[in-house]
Amino acid sequence: KDSKKYKDRHSAAVKATGETDALIVMQGKVLGKDLVAAAFDFSFMGGSMGSVVGE
């Protein structure tokens, strides 16, 4: 059994990283072309996804 509640683990990860989820998404342009990039931040709860990211 996990020693910490998910809510407590999530709160600690938000405080430590400044992010609200493991998935970080950015959009912009490179050489005039649209670009979307997404990455999982493993430092946020080992890359754990929230329910919205998983959908």
PQR file of N, CA, C, O and H, with PARSE charges and radii, in Angstrom:
ATOM      1  N   LYS A   1       0.846  -1.188   0.000 -0.4000 1.5000
ATOM      2  CA  LYS A   1       0.000   0.000   0.000 -0.0000 2.0000
ATOM      3  C   LYS A   1       0.884   1.241   0.000  0.5500 1.7000
ATOM      4  O   LYS A   1       1.926   1.277   0.654 -0.5500 1.4000
ATOM      5  N   ASP A   2       0.458   2.246  -0.735 -0.4000 1.5000
ATOM      6  CA  ASP A   2       1.191   3.507  -0.795 -0.0000 2.0000
ATOM      7  C   ASP A   2       1.123   4.200   0.561  0.5500 1.7000
ATOM      8  O   ASP A   2       0.079   4.204   1.214 -0.5500 1.4000
ATOM      9  H   ASP A   2      -0.389   2.216  -1.266  0.4000 1.0000
ATOM     10  N   SER A   3       2.230   4.780   0.976 -0.4000 1.5000
ATOM     11  CA  SER A   3       2.284   5.418   2.293 -0.0000 2.0000
ATOM     12  C   SER A   3       1.701   6.829   2.302  0.5500 1.7000
ATOM     13  O   SER A   3       1.443   7.380   3.373 -0.5500 1.4000
ATOM     14  H   SER A   3       3.078   4.777   0.446  0.4000 1.0000
ATOM     15  N   LYS A   4       1.489   7.422   1.125 -0.4000 1.5000
ATOM     16  CA  LYS A   4       0.927   8.777   1.047 -0.0000 2.0000
ATOM     17  C   LYS A   4      -0.348   8.761   0.210  0.5500 1.7000
ATOM     18  O   LYS A   4      -0.483   7.979  -0.731 -0.5500 1.4000
ATOM     19  H   LYS A   4       1.698   6.974   0.256  0.4000 1.0000
ATOM     20  N   LYS A   5      -1.275   9.639   0.574 -0.4000 1.5000
ATOM     21  CA  LYS A   5      -2.491   9.787  -0.218 -0.0000 2.0000
ATOM     22  C   LYS A   5      -2.141  10.503  -1.521  0.5500 1.7000
ATOM     23  O   LYS A   5      -1.236  11.337  -1.561 -0.5500 1.4000
ATOM     24  H   LYS A   5      -1.165  10.274   1.338  0.4000 1.0000
ATOM     25  N   TYR A   6      -2.870  10.165  -2.587 -0.4000 1.5000
ATOM     26  CA  TYR A   6      -2.628  10.787  -3.891 -0.0000 2.0000
ATOM     27  C   TYR A   6      -2.724  12.306  -3.789  0.5500 1.7000
ATOM     28  O   TYR A   6      -1.895  13.023  -4.350 -0.5500 1.4000
ATOM     29  H   TYR A   6      -3.605   9.487  -2.555  0.4000 1.0000
ATOM     30  N   LYS A   7      -3.730  12.794  -3.075 -0.4000 1.5000
ATOM     31  CA  LYS A   7      -3.932  14.243  -2.933 -0.0000 2.0000
ATOM     32  C   LYS A   7      -2.689  14.905  -2.333  0.5500 1.7000
ATOM     33  O   LYS A   7      -2.271  15.965  -2.798 -0.5500 1.4000
ATOM     34  H   LYS A   7      -4.403  12.211  -2.619  0.4000 1.0000
ATOM     35  N   ASP A   8      -2.101  14.295  -1.312 -0.4000 1.5000
ATOM     36  CA  ASP A   8      -0.904  14.857  -0.671 -0.0000 2.0000
ATOM     37  C   ASP A   8       0.302  14.789  -1.603  0.5500 1.7000
ATOM     38  O   ASP A   8       1.092  15.731  -1.673 -0.5500 1.4000
ATOM     39  H   ASP A   8      -2.440  13.434  -0.934  0.4000 1.0000
ATOM     40  N   ARG A   9       0.440  13.679  -2.316 -0.4000 1.5000
ATOM     41  CA  ARG A   9       1.548  13.515  -3.258 -0.0000 2.0000
ATOM     42  C   ARG A   9       1.433  14.544  -4.391  0.5500 1.7000
ATOM     43  O   ARG A   9       2.434  15.124  -4.812 -0.5500 1.4000
ATOM     44  H   ARG A   9      -0.202  12.914  -2.260  0.4000 1.0000
ATOM     45  N   HIS A  10       0.205  14.766  -4.882 -0.4000 1.5000
ATOM     46  CA  HIS A  10      -0.034  15.737  -5.951 -0.0000 2.0000
ATOM     47  C   HIS A  10       0.290  17.149  -5.473  0.5500 1.7000
ATOM     48  O   HIS A  10       0.956  17.903  -6.181 -0.5500 1.4000
ATOM     49  H   HIS A  10      -0.608  14.294  -4.540  0.4000 1.0000
ATOM     50  N   SER A  11      -0.169  17.509  -4.294 -0.4000 1.5000
ATOM     51  CA  SER A  11       0.111  18.847  -3.746 -0.0000 2.0000
ATOM     52  C   SER A  11       1.610  19.094  -3.620  0.5500 1.7000
ATOM     53  O   SER A  11       2.084  20.187  -3.931 -0.5500 1.4000
ATOM     54  H   SER A  11      -0.710  16.897  -3.719  0.4000 1.0000
ATOM     55  N   ALA A  12       2.354  18.102  -3.172 -0.4000 1.5000
ATOM     56  CA  ALA A  12       3.807  18.234  -3.032 -0.0000 2.0000
ATOM     57  C   ALA A  12       4.472  18.399  -4.397  0.5500 1.7000
ATOM     58  O   ALA A  12       5.415  19.178  -4.533 -0.5500 1.4000
ATOM     59  H   ALA A  12       1.969  17.214  -2.920  0.4000 1.0000
ATOM     60  N   ALA A  13       3.994  17.676  -5.403 -0.4000 1.5000
ATOM     61  CA  ALA A  13       4.564  17.779  -6.750 -0.0000 2.0000
ATOM     62  C   ALA A  13       4.297  19.153  -7.354  0.5500 1.7000
ATOM     63  O   ALA A  13       5.173  19.721  -8.007 -0.5500 1.4000
ATOM     64  H   ALA A  13       3.228  17.043  -5.292  0.4000 1.0000
ATOM     65  N   VAL A  14       3.104  19.689  -7.146 -0.4000 1.5000
ATOM     66  CA  VAL A  14       2.773  21.033  -7.636 -0.0000 2.0000
ATOM     67  C   VAL A  14       3.695  22.061  -6.989  0.5500 1.7000
ATOM     68  O   VAL A  14       4.223  22.943  -7.665 -0.5500 1.4000
ATOM     69  H   VAL A  14       2.393  19.227  -6.616  0.4000 1.0000
ATOM     70  N   LYS A  15       3.881  21.943  -5.694 -0.4000 1.5000
ATOM     71  CA  LYS A  15       4.747  22.881  -4.974 -0.0000 2.0000
ATOM     72  C   LYS A  15       6.200  22.776  -5.446  0.5500 1.7000
ATOM     73  O   LYS A  15       6.877  23.794  -5.594 -0.5500 1.4000
ATOM     74  H   LYS A  15       3.452  21.226  -5.144  0.4000 1.0000
ATOM     75  N   ALA A  16       6.676  21.567  -5.680 -0.4000 1.5000
ATOM     76  CA  ALA A  16       8.078  21.352  -6.056 -0.0000 2.0000
ATOM     77  C   ALA A  16       8.387  21.764  -7.493  0.5500 1.7000
ATOM     78  O   ALA A  16       9.491  22.228  -7.780 -0.5500 1.4000
ATOM     79  H   ALA A  16       6.126  20.740  -5.560  0.4000 1.0000
ATOM     80  N   THR A  17       7.413  21.596  -8.403 -0.4000 1.5000
ATOM     81  CA  THR A  17       7.687  21.835  -9.824 -0.0000 2.0000
ATOM     82  C   THR A  17       7.061  23.103 -10.386  0.5500 1.7000
ATOM     83  O   THR A  17       7.510  23.614 -11.412 -0.5500 1.4000
ATOM     84  H   THR A  17       6.517  21.219  -8.169  0.4000 1.0000
ATOM     85  N   GLY A  18       6.031  23.615  -9.727 -0.4000 1.5000
ATOM     86  CA  GLY A  18       5.312  24.769 -10.267 -0.0000 2.0000
ATOM     87  C   GLY A  18       4.349  24.389 -11.384  0.5500 1.7000
ATOM     88  O   GLY A  18       3.721  25.264 -11.980 -0.5500 1.4000
ATOM     89  H   GLY A  18       5.666  23.200  -8.893  0.4000 1.0000
ATOM     90  N   GLU A  19       4.226  23.105 -11.675 -0.4000 1.5000
ATOM     91  CA  GLU A  19       3.306  22.607 -12.700 -0.0000 2.0000
ATOM     92  C   GLU A  19       2.094  21.986 -12.016  0.5500 1.7000
ATOM     93  O   GLU A  19       2.123  21.714 -10.816 -0.5500 1.4000
ATOM     94  H   GLU A  19       4.736  22.394 -11.191  0.4000 1.0000
ATOM     95  N   THR A  20       1.022  21.763 -12.788 -0.4000 1.5000
ATOM     96  CA  THR A  20      -0.175  21.142 -12.220 -0.0000 2.0000
ATOM     97  C   THR A  20      -0.385  19.721 -12.720  0.5500 1.7000
ATOM     98  O   THR A  20      -1.275  19.018 -12.241 -0.5500 1.4000
ATOM     99  H   THR A  20       0.998  21.985 -13.763  0.4000 1.0000
ATOM    100  N   ASP A  21       0.430  19.294 -13.682 -0.4000 1.5000
ATOM    101  CA  ASP A  21       0.322  17.947 -14.232 -0.0000 2.0000
ATOM    102  C   ASP A  21       1.665  17.562 -14.836  0.5500 1.7000
ATOM    103  O   ASP A  21       2.524  18.420 -15.035 -0.5500 1.4000
ATOM    104  H   ASP A  21       1.153  19.865 -14.071  0.4000 1.0000
ATOM    105  N   ALA A  22       1.848  16.295 -15.124 -0.4000 1.5000
ATOM    106  CA  ALA A  22       3.114  15.828 -15.695 -0.0000 2.0000
ATOM    107  C   ALA A  22       3.246  16.180 -17.172  0.5500 1.7000
ATOM    108  O   ALA A  22       4.360  16.261 -17.690 -0.5500 1.4000
ATOM    109  H   ALA A  22       1.150  15.598 -14.962  0.4000 1.0000
ATOM    110  N   LEU A  23       2.117  16.391 -17.859 -0.4000 1.5000
ATOM    111  CA  LEU A  23       2.162  16.708 -19.280 -0.0000 2.0000
ATOM    112  C   LEU A  23       2.336  18.208 -19.470  0.5500 1.7000
ATOM    113  O   LEU A  23       1.544  19.008 -18.973 -0.5500 1.4000
ATOM    114  H   LEU A  23       1.212  16.324 -17.439  0.4000 1.0000
ATOM    115  N   ILE A  24       3.383  18.574 -20.197 -0.4000 1.5000
ATOM    116  CA  ILE A  24       3.649  19.977 -20.516 -0.0000 2.0000
ATOM    117  C   ILE A  24       3.473  20.128 -22.020  0.5500 1.7000
ATOM    118  O   ILE A  24       4.091  19.400 -22.797 -0.5500 1.4000
ATOM    119  H   ILE A  24       4.027  17.924 -20.601  0.4000 1.0000
ATOM    120  N   VAL A  25       2.630  21.074 -22.434 -0.4000 1.5000
ATOM    121  CA  VAL A  25       2.348  21.293 -23.850 -0.0000 2.0000
ATOM    122  C   VAL A  25       2.651  22.741 -24.193  0.5500 1.7000
ATOM    123  O   VAL A  25       2.304  23.659 -23.450 -0.5500 1.4000
ATOM    124  H   VAL A  25       2.128  21.666 -21.804  0.4000 1.0000
ATOM    125  N   MET A  26       3.308  22.931 -25.337 -0.4000 1.5000
ATOM    126  CA  MET A  26       3.631  24.273 -25.814 -0.0000 2.0000
ATOM    127  C   MET A  26       3.244  24.372 -27.277  0.5500 1.7000
ATOM    128  O   MET A  26       3.229  23.373 -27.996 -0.5500 1.4000
ATOM    129  H   MET A  26       3.591  22.185 -25.940  0.4000 1.0000
ATOM    130  N   GLN A  27       2.930  25.584 -27.710 -0.4000 1.5000
ATOM    131  CA  GLN A  27       2.672  25.797 -29.129 -0.0000 2.0000
ATOM    132  C   GLN A  27       3.346  27.076 -29.571  0.5500 1.7000
ATOM    133  O   GLN A  27       3.553  27.995 -28.779 -0.5500 1.4000
ATOM    134  H   GLN A  27       2.942  26.396 -27.126  0.4000 1.0000
ATOM    135  N   GLY A  28       3.682  27.120 -30.833 -0.4000 1.5000
ATOM    136  CA  GLY A  28       4.339  28.298 -31.383 -0.0000 2.0000
ATOM    137  C   GLY A  28       4.635  28.086 -32.848  0.5500 1.7000
ATOM    138  O   GLY A  28       3.976  27.292 -33.520 -0.5500 1.4000
ATOM    139  H   GLY A  28       3.514  26.373 -31.476  0.4000 1.0000
ATOM    140  N   LYS A  29       5.633  28.802 -33.339 -0.4000 1.5000
ATOM    141  CA  LYS A  29       6.030  28.688 -34.739 -0.0000 2.0000
ATOM    142  C   LYS A  29       7.534  28.481 -34.816  0.5500 1.7000
ATOM    143  O   LYS A  29       8.292  29.040 -34.023 -0.5500 1.4000
ATOM    144  H   LYS A  29       6.168  29.447 -32.793  0.4000 1.0000
ATOM    145  N   VAL A  30       7.950  27.678 -35.772 -0.4000 1.5000
ATOM    146  CA  VAL A  30       9.359  27.481 -36.078 -0.0000 2.0000
ATOM    147  C   VAL A  30       9.515  27.719 -37.578  0.5500 1.7000
ATOM    148  O   VAL A  30       8.909  27.025 -38.394 -0.5500 1.4000
ATOM    149  H   VAL A  30       7.334  27.224 -36.415  0.4000 1.0000
ATOM    150  N   LEU A  31      10.325  28.697 -37.923 -0.4000 1.5000
ATOM    151  CA  LEU A  31      10.521  29.062 -39.333 -0.0000 2.0000
ATOM    152  C   LEU A  31       9.186  29.290 -40.034  0.5500 1.7000
ATOM    153  O   LEU A  31       9.005  28.910 -41.191 -0.5500 1.4000
ATOM    154  H   LEU A  31      10.818  29.260 -37.260  0.4000 1.0000
ATOM    155  N   GLY A  32       8.244  29.924 -39.307 -0.4000 1.5000
ATOM    156  CA  GLY A  32       6.943  30.260 -39.875 -0.0000 2.0000
ATOM    157  C   GLY A  32       5.936  29.126 -39.898  0.5500 1.7000
ATOM    158  O   GLY A  32       4.806  29.327 -40.342 -0.5500 1.4000
ATOM    159  H   GLY A  32       8.391  30.232 -38.367  0.4000 1.0000
ATOM    160  N   LYS A  33       6.302  27.958 -39.441 -0.4000 1.5000
ATOM    161  CA  LYS A  33       5.384  26.811 -39.433 -0.0000 2.0000
ATOM    162  C   LYS A  33       4.855  26.580 -38.025  0.5500 1.7000
ATOM    163  O   LYS A  33       5.595  26.671 -37.045 -0.5500 1.4000
ATOM    164  H   LYS A  33       7.221  27.794 -39.080  0.4000 1.0000
ATOM    165  N   ASP A  34       3.555  26.278 -37.939 -0.4000 1.5000
ATOM    166  CA  ASP A  34       2.950  25.990 -36.641 -0.0000 2.0000
ATOM    167  C   ASP A  34       3.580  24.743 -36.031  0.5500 1.7000
ATOM    168  O   ASP A  34       3.899  23.780 -36.727 -0.5500 1.4000
ATOM    169  H   ASP A  34       2.954  26.203 -38.735  0.4000 1.0000
ATOM    170  N   LEU A  35       3.747  24.789 -34.725 -0.4000 1.5000
ATOM    171  CA  LEU A  35       4.357  23.670 -34.015 -0.0000 2.0000
ATOM    172  C   LEU A  35       3.652  23.466 -32.683  0.5500 1.7000
ATOM    173  O   LEU A  35       3.371  24.428 -31.967 -0.5500 1.4000
ATOM    174  H   LEU A  35       3.487  25.571 -34.159  0.4000 1.0000
ATOM    175  N   VAL A  36       3.370  22.225 -32.357 -0.4000 1.5000
ATOM    176  CA  VAL A  36       2.872  21.851 -31.035 -0.0000 2.0000
ATOM    177  C   VAL A  36       3.822  20.792 -30.498  0.5500 1.7000
ATOM    178  O   VAL A  36       4.121  19.815 -31.185 -0.5500 1.4000
ATOM    179  H   VAL A  36       3.598  21.444 -32.938  0.4000 1.0000
ATOM    180  N   ALA A  37       4.292  20.982 -29.280 -0.4000 1.5000
ATOM    181  CA  ALA A  37       5.195  20.020 -28.651 -0.0000 2.0000
ATOM    182  C   ALA A  37       4.628  19.629 -27.291  0.5500 1.7000
ATOM    183  O   ALA A  37       4.107  20.472 -26.561 -0.5500 1.4000
ATOM    184  H   ALA A  37       4.049  21.775 -28.722  0.4000 1.0000
ATOM    185  N   ALA A  38       4.734  18.359 -26.963 -0.4000 1.5000
ATOM    186  CA  ALA A  38       4.263  17.867 -25.671 -0.0000 2.0000
ATOM    187  C   ALA A  38       5.312  16.929 -25.091  0.5500 1.7000
ATOM    188  O   ALA A  38       5.962  16.172 -25.812 -0.5500 1.4000
ATOM    189  H   ALA A  38       5.157  17.675 -27.556  0.4000 1.0000
ATOM    190  N   ALA A  39       5.462  16.997 -23.774 -0.4000 1.5000
ATOM    191  CA  ALA A  39       6.432  16.136 -23.097 -0.0000 2.0000
ATOM    192  C   ALA A  39       5.925  15.810 -21.700  0.5500 1.7000
ATOM    193  O   ALA A  39       5.254  16.621 -21.062 -0.5500 1.4000
ATOM    194  H   ALA A  39       4.935  17.612 -23.188  0.4000 1.0000
ATOM    195  N   PHE A  40       6.255  14.612 -21.237 -0.4000 1.5000
ATOM    196  CA  PHE A  40       5.954  14.247 -19.864 -0.0000 2.0000
ATOM    197  C   PHE A  40       7.149  14.593 -18.992  0.5500 1.7000
ATOM    198  O   PHE A  40       8.285  14.238 -19.306 -0.5500 1.4000
ATOM    199  H   PHE A  40       6.799  13.952 -21.756  0.4000 1.0000
ATOM    200  N   ASP A  41       6.879  15.290 -17.890 -0.4000 1.5000
ATOM    201  CA  ASP A  41       7.921  15.666 -16.934 -0.0000 2.0000
ATOM    202  C   ASP A  41       7.981  14.593 -15.852  0.5500 1.7000
ATOM    203  O   ASP A  41       7.118  14.534 -14.976 -0.5500 1.4000
ATOM    204  H   ASP A  41       5.956  15.578 -17.635  0.4000 1.0000
ATOM    205  N   PHE A  42       9.012  13.741 -15.919 -0.4000 1.5000
ATOM    206  CA  PHE A  42       9.116  12.634 -14.970 -0.0000 2.0000
ATOM    207  C   PHE A  42       9.303  13.126 -13.537  0.5500 1.7000
ATOM    208  O   PHE A  42       9.001  12.393 -12.596 -0.5500 1.4000
ATOM    209  H   PHE A  42       9.713  13.789 -16.630  0.4000 1.0000
ATOM    210  N   SER A  43       9.800  14.362 -13.352 -0.4000 1.5000
ATOM    211  CA  SER A  43       9.982  14.873 -11.989 -0.0000 2.0000
ATOM    212  C   SER A  43       8.642  15.180 -11.316  0.5500 1.7000
ATOM    213  O   SER A  43       8.593  15.379 -10.102 -0.5500 1.4000
ATOM    214  H   SER A  43      10.046  14.958 -14.117  0.4000 1.0000
ATOM    215  N   PHE A  44       7.554  15.220 -12.095 -0.4000 1.5000
ATOM    216  CA  PHE A  44       6.219  15.423 -11.530 -0.0000 2.0000
ATOM    217  C   PHE A  44       5.591  14.054 -11.307  0.5500 1.7000
ATOM    218  O   PHE A  44       4.977  13.494 -12.215 -0.5500 1.4000
ATOM    219  H   PHE A  44       7.594  15.058 -13.081  0.4000 1.0000
ATOM    220  N   MET A  45       5.741  13.522 -10.118 -0.4000 1.5000
ATOM    221  CA  MET A  45       5.142  12.247  -9.720 -0.0000 2.0000
ATOM    222  C   MET A  45       5.480  11.118 -10.694  0.5500 1.7000
ATOM    223  O   MET A  45       4.628  10.281 -10.993 -0.5500 1.4000
ATOM    224  H   MET A  45       6.240  13.977  -9.380  0.4000 1.0000
ATOM    225  N   GLY A  46       6.686  11.093 -11.174 -0.4000 1.5000
ATOM    226  CA  GLY A  46       7.103  10.021 -12.076 -0.0000 2.0000
ATOM    227  C   GLY A  46       6.359  10.011 -13.394  0.5500 1.7000
ATOM    228  O   GLY A  46       6.205   8.956 -14.010 -0.5500 1.4000
ATOM    229  H   GLY A  46       7.378  11.773 -10.931  0.4000 1.0000
ATOM    230  N   GLY A  47       5.890  11.180 -13.842 -0.4000 1.5000
ATOM    231  CA  GLY A  47       5.173  11.256 -15.112 -0.0000 2.0000
ATOM    232  C   GLY A  47       3.717  10.852 -15.012  0.5500 1.7000
ATOM    233  O   GLY A  47       3.095  10.550 -16.030 -0.5500 1.4000
ATOM    234  H   GLY A  47       6.015  12.037 -13.342  0.4000 1.0000
ATOM    235  N   SER A  48       3.158  10.838 -13.813 -0.4000 1.5000
ATOM    236  CA  SER A  48       1.770  10.447 -13.601 -0.0000 2.0000
ATOM    237  C   SER A  48       0.822  11.396 -14.331  0.5500 1.7000
ATOM    238  O   SER A  48       1.012  12.612 -14.313 -0.5500 1.4000
ATOM    239  H   SER A  48       3.664  11.083 -12.986  0.4000 1.0000
ATOM    240  N   MET A  49      -0.204  10.826 -14.973 -0.4000 1.5000
ATOM    241  CA  MET A  49      -1.185  11.633 -15.690 -0.0000 2.0000
ATOM    242  C   MET A  49      -2.417  11.863 -14.833  0.5500 1.7000
ATOM    243  O   MET A  49      -2.860  10.973 -14.107 -0.5500 1.4000
ATOM    244  H   MET A  49      -0.359   9.838 -14.987  0.4000 1.0000
ATOM    245  N   GLY A  50      -2.961  13.056 -14.926 -0.4000 1.5000
ATOM    246  CA  GLY A  50      -4.261  13.322 -14.340 -0.0000 2.0000
ATOM    247  C   GLY A  50      -5.343  12.737 -15.242  0.5500 1.7000
ATOM    248  O   GLY A  50      -5.042  12.304 -16.354 -0.5500 1.4000
ATOM    249  H   GLY A  50      -2.601  13.779 -15.515  0.4000 1.0000
ATOM    250  N   SER A  51      -6.583  12.715 -14.793 -0.4000 1.5000
ATOM    251  CA  SER A  51      -7.662  12.096 -15.567 -0.0000 2.0000
ATOM    252  C   SER A  51      -7.912  12.812 -16.886  0.5500 1.7000
ATOM    253  O   SER A  51      -8.242  12.160 -17.877 -0.5500 1.4000
ATOM    254  H   SER A  51      -6.828  13.067 -13.889  0.4000 1.0000
ATOM    255  N   VAL A  52      -7.766  14.125 -16.930 -0.4000 1.5000
ATOM    256  CA  VAL A  52      -7.998  14.873 -18.166 -0.0000 2.0000
ATOM    257  C   VAL A  52      -6.928  14.538 -19.197  0.5500 1.7000
ATOM    258  O   VAL A  52      -7.245  14.376 -20.375 -0.5500 1.4000
ATOM    259  H   VAL A  52      -7.498  14.655 -16.125  0.4000 1.0000
ATOM    260  N   VAL A  53      -5.680  14.433 -18.785 -0.4000 1.5000
ATOM    261  CA  VAL A  53      -4.587  14.085 -19.702 -0.0000 2.0000
ATOM    262  C   VAL A  53      -4.804  12.690 -20.272  0.5500 1.7000
ATOM    263  O   VAL A  53      -4.532  12.455 -21.449 -0.5500 1.4000
ATOM    264  H   VAL A  53      -5.422  14.564 -17.828  0.4000 1.0000
ATOM    265  N   GLY A  54      -5.281  11.781 -19.468 -0.4000 1.5000
ATOM    266  CA  GLY A  54      -5.485  10.407 -19.903 -0.0000 2.0000
ATOM    267  C   GLY A  54      -6.599  10.234 -20.916  0.5500 1.7000
ATOM    268  O   GLY A  54      -6.657   9.217 -21.607 -0.5500 1.4000
ATOM    269  H   GLY A  54      -5.502  11.972 -18.512  0.4000 1.0000
ATOM    270  N   GLU A  55      -7.482  11.213 -21.011 -0.4000 1.5000
ATOM    271  CA  GLU A  55      -8.587  11.122 -21.973 -0.0000 2.0000
ATOM    272  C   GLU A  55      -8.104  11.612 -23.263  0.5500 1.7000
ATOM    273  O   GLU A  55      -8.856  11.635 -24.236 -0.5500 1.4000
ATOM    274  H   GLU A  55      -7.435  12.039 -20.449  0.4000 1.0000
TER
END
